[in-house]
């Protein structure tokens, strides 16, 4: 089962070096789980049937936010102090 939101999440994870995230179906939402560099499990919940055209962009931003917090993705220049 693939959708645009899932594709966006998996693409961002692949860019960050996460090669085998686990995708599970929890009813009306999909869950993507992966291990951070610290060894902790990270989970992102996304819609199985997105109804908004902005949903893939929001998923991409949410996954990037988690990856940045874990140090797996560089911060944007505006965020660097």
N, C-alpha and C positions, 0 to 999 in steps of 0.2 A: 504494500500500500504506500503510494507516494503522493505527495501534494506539494504545492509551491512553498509552503511554510517549512515543511520537512526538508526539502531540497536546499532552502536557504540556510537552515540550521546546520545541516551536514556539510555544506560548502564552507561555512565559517569555521567549523571544527576542523575540517581537513586543512585549511590554511594555517591553523594554529598548531598542526601536528598531531591532532587526535585522529587516529586511524580507524579504530573499531568502536564507535559509540554504540550503545545498546538502545534500540528503539522498541518501546512497548506500547500497547494499546490499552488505555484505561477507560474505555467507553467513548465519550464524545471528545476526549483529548488524547493526544499522543504524548509520550514522555521520552525524552532523549537523555541518557545517562552516560557519563564519561568520568574518567579519573583525572583530577588536576595533577599538576607536578608535585604537589604536596602529598599526594596519595589519597586525598579525600574524594568521595564520590560527589559529583555535581549533577543536578537534575534540572532540566528546563521543560516546562509543560507548554505545549502548543496545541492549537485547535486541529482537530481531524478534518473539519469542514469549515475553512475560514470563509467568513461572509463579507469581509472588507478587503478592498483592493490593496490597502496598505499593510495588511497582515504579514506578508513576507518581509517587508521592510522592518516592521516592529519586531519580528522574531530575530532577524539578523542583528538588530541593535541590542536586543536583550541578551543574546548569546555573546556578542562582543563585550558587553558590559561585564558579564561573568568572567570571560577570559582575561580581560584587563585587570580585574580585581585579583585574579589568581597569578598575574604576572606572565601569562602565556601569550599575551598580545601587547604590542607596544601602545603606549598612550598616544593620543592625538597631540599635536604640537600645542594646542590651546590649553591642554590639561597639564602640561609640564610646567613646573614652577621654577 
